[in-house]
Amino acid sequence: MNEPKQHLETIKVRGGQLLDRVREIIEEGNARRVILKKDDRVLLEIPLSVGIGGAAAAVLFAPTLAAVGAIAALVSDIDVIVERRPAPPQELPPADQGSNGDIS
């Protein structure tokens, strides 16, 4: 079975907003990876564990968030690239077939 492609989202933020935005993305719990880029240069790549969100994420990623804060102090504008897990396929409702099941 073909696995759906990853969804990439690019967000441009100012240095002062960077830490809050990355924290929000981590706490959402549906991101696989966060990449911080300045122009064409990757400054930091954060792989995220599946199923971790909320308060647990804040504790586990505290050192990483400290690094993000340091980057935020040094840069003015930065691109945040978020790789999200594909949405699970939606189940289709059963087709309404006539009383005898014939399709006519």
Summary of the structure (lengths in Angstrom):
residues: 104
radius of gyration: 19.8
end to end distance: 31.6
largest distance: 70.3
contacts: 245
relative contact order: 0.28
helix: 33%
strand: 30%
